[in-house]
């Protein structure tokens, strides 16, 4: 039951929204999804990416560092 509560608060983004946030093309987002680098859920013919996954991907890539750490 805890898992369903997590999904209730989850925000999913479209591929176009992810591309805009990451400042890349939609094709790049599709490549990341198909390579397994960016988790996504498929709804019909489209994909939705959890916002938290995008934030984590960018954090791992070195973006979103705290400016006070240097």
Secondary structure by P-SEA (a helix, b strand, c coil): caaaaaaaabbbbcaaaaaaaacccaaaaaaaaaaccbbbbbcccbbbbbaaaaaaaaaaaccccccccc
